[in-house]
């Protein structure tokens, strides 16, 4: 709902806006392994060459922003 989007924007600010742009551009793909049913997300970055990053449902991403924003600065999202 619009209210939920507003709350998420309040909580995460610019990171939420970037994530929504990536979603709107079709930059997220769910990959499920067989037979384990383990899931990861492939996410295309916003850079010119749209680098691909692996995001695990357990709150980990292979992108530089994850390390810089989440690990170093304690942000909730990269």
GROMACS elastic network, one bead per residue, 0.5 to 0.9 nm:
[ bonds ]
;  ai    aj funct       b0    kb
    1     4     6  0.52680   500
    1     5     6  0.63960   500
    1     6     6  0.86606   500
    2     5     6  0.50772   500
    2     6     6  0.60825   500
    2     7     6  0.86511   500
    3     6     6  0.50306   500
    3     7     6  0.62653   500
    3     8     6  0.87017   500
    4     7     6  0.50982   500
    4     8     6  0.62149   500
    4     9     6  0.85683   500
    5     8     6  0.50980   500
    5     9     6  0.60878   500
    5    10     6  0.85692   500
    6     9     6  0.50768   500
    6    10     6  0.61853   500
    6    11     6  0.87009   500
    7    10     6  0.50281   500
    7    11     6  0.62275   500
    7    12     6  0.86396   500
    8    11     6  0.50823   500
    8    12     6  0.59586   500
    8    13     6  0.76641   500
    8    16     6  0.69173   500
    9    12     6  0.53249   500
    9    14     6  0.77493   500
    9    15     6  0.84323   500
    9    16     6  0.57886   500
    9    17     6  0.71790   500
   10    13     6  0.56923   500
   10    16     6  0.88313   500
   11    16     6  0.83206   500
   11    76     6  0.89129   500
   12    15     6  0.56852   500
   12    16     6  0.52528   500
   12    17     6  0.82636   500
   12    75     6  0.84880   500
   12    76     6  0.73871   500
   12    77     6  0.72349   500
   13    16     6  0.54386   500
   13    17     6  0.65786   500
   13    18     6  0.89828   500
   14    17     6  0.50246   500
   14    18     6  0.62418   500
   14    19     6  0.85888   500
   15    18     6  0.51754   500
   15    19     6  0.61356   500
   15    20     6  0.86192   500
   15    77     6  0.65982   500
   15    78     6  0.64794   500
   16    19     6  0.50546   500
   16    20     6  0.61401   500
   16    21     6  0.86638   500
   16    77     6  0.80195   500
   17    20     6  0.51858   500
   17    21     6  0.63138   500
   17    22     6  0.88025   500
   18    21     6  0.51242   500
   18    22     6  0.63522   500
   18    23     6  0.87174   500
   18    46     6  0.79866   500
   19    22     6  0.51772   500
   19    23     6  0.62515   500
   19    24     6  0.86320   500
   19    78     6  0.88697   500
   20    23     6  0.50050   500
   20    24     6  0.60085   500
   20    25     6  0.85457   500
   21    24     6  0.50669   500
   21    25     6  0.61792   500
   21    26     6  0.87492   500
   21    27     6  0.85530   500
   21    46     6  0.85307   500
   22    25     6  0.51953   500
   22    26     6  0.64398   500
   22    27     6  0.50544   500
   22    28     6  0.71032   500
   22    43     6  0.79384   500
   22    44     6  0.71818   500
   22    45     6  0.73354   500
   22    46     6  0.70343   500
   23    26     6  0.52047   500
   23    27     6  0.55402   500
   23    28     6  0.60826   500
   23    43     6  0.89092   500
   24    27     6  0.74710   500
   25    28     6  0.84964   500
   26    29     6  0.78274   500
   26    44     6  0.85814   500
   27    42     6  0.79227   500
   27    43     6  0.55533   500
   27    45     6  0.75739   500
   27    46     6  0.89149   500
   27    50     6  0.87627   500
   27    52     6  0.89428   500
   28    41     6  0.65042   500
   28    42     6  0.57343   500
   28    44     6  0.65413   500
   29    40     6  0.84472   500
   29    41     6  0.55230   500
   29    42     6  0.51211   500
   29    43     6  0.65265   500
   29    44     6  0.87573   500
   30    39     6  0.68745   500
   30    40     6  0.60477   500
   30    42     6  0.64789   500
   30    43     6  0.88859   500
   31    38     6  0.82841   500
   31    39     6  0.56044   500
   31    40     6  0.53954   500
   31    41     6  0.59615   500
   31    42     6  0.72505   500
   32    35     6  0.89509   500
   32    36     6  0.82239   500
   32    37     6  0.55520   500
   32    38     6  0.55553   500
   32    40     6  0.66298   500
   32    41     6  0.87025   500
   33    36     6  0.57843   500
   33    37     6  0.50361   500
   33    38     6  0.53390   500
   33    39     6  0.63959   500
   33    40     6  0.85560   500
   34    37     6  0.54567   500
   34    38     6  0.76216   500
   35    38     6  0.83341   500
   36    39     6  0.88223   500
   39    56     6  0.72967   500
   39    57     6  0.72419   500
   40    54     6  0.66221   500
   40    55     6  0.58412   500
   40    57     6  0.64424   500
   41    53     6  0.80554   500
   41    54     6  0.57656   500
   41    56     6  0.63569   500
   41    57     6  0.76498   500
   42    52     6  0.62893   500
   42    53     6  0.55803   500
   42    55     6  0.63021   500
   42    56     6  0.89568   500
   43    50     6  0.88705   500
   43    51     6  0.81661   500
   43    52     6  0.55102   500
   43    53     6  0.51317   500
   43    54     6  0.64098   500
   43    55     6  0.70568   500
   44    47     6  0.85547   500
   44    49     6  0.89993   500
   44    50     6  0.51978   500
   44    51     6  0.55758   500
   44    53     6  0.63621   500
   45    48     6  0.84501   500
   45    49     6  0.80901   500
   45    51     6  0.52605   500
   45    52     6  0.62110   500
   45    53     6  0.72105   500
   45    63     6  0.84654   500
   46    49     6  0.79956   500
   46    50     6  0.56215   500
   46    51     6  0.78289   500
   47    50     6  0.50405   500
   47    51     6  0.69523   500
   48    51     6  0.82893   500
   51    63     6  0.89509   500
   52    63     6  0.84698   500
   53    61     6  0.68704   500
   53    62     6  0.55919   500
   53    63     6  0.57819   500
   54    60     6  0.83701   500
   54    61     6  0.57617   500
   54    62     6  0.55671   500
   54    63     6  0.77217   500
   55    58     6  0.84082   500
   55    59     6  0.73836   500
   55    60     6  0.57246   500
   55    62     6  0.65325   500
   55    63     6  0.84587   500
   56    59     6  0.59588   500
   56    60     6  0.52766   500
   56    61     6  0.62566   500
   56    62     6  0.88302   500
   57    60     6  0.71469   500
   59    77     6  0.87042   500
   60    66     6  0.73739   500
   61    64     6  0.84188   500
   61    65     6  0.85582   500
   61    66     6  0.58794   500
   61    67     6  0.82041   500
   61    78     6  0.82055   500
   62    65     6  0.85038   500
   62    66     6  0.69511   500
   62    67     6  0.81183   500
   63    66     6  0.55764   500
   63    67     6  0.72343   500
   63    78     6  0.83287   500
   64    67     6  0.54366   500
   64    68     6  0.62554   500
   64    69     6  0.85047   500
   64    78     6  0.86462   500
   65    69     6  0.55645   500
   65    70     6  0.75128   500
   65    77     6  0.89380   500
   65    78     6  0.53044   500
   66    69     6  0.54855   500
   66    70     6  0.51726   500
   66    71     6  0.66882   500
   66    72     6  0.87609   500
   66    75     6  0.89063   500
   66    77     6  0.72887   500
   67    70     6  0.56768   500
   67    72     6  0.63444   500
   67    73     6  0.86546   500
   67    78     6  0.79440   500
   68    71     6  0.60220   500
   68    72     6  0.52271   500
   68    73     6  0.66415   500
   68    74     6  0.88659   500
   68    78     6  0.79633   500
   69    72     6  0.58591   500
   69    73     6  0.50660   500
   69    74     6  0.64586   500
   69    75     6  0.54872   500
   69    76     6  0.80992   500
   69    77     6  0.73058   500
   69    78     6  0.55639   500
   70    73     6  0.56574   500
   70    76     6  0.60534   500
   70    77     6  0.61920   500
   70    78     6  0.59183   500
   71    74     6  0.56344   500
   71    75     6  0.75627   500
   72    75     6  0.82028   500
   74    77     6  0.88000   500
   75    78     6  0.71121   500
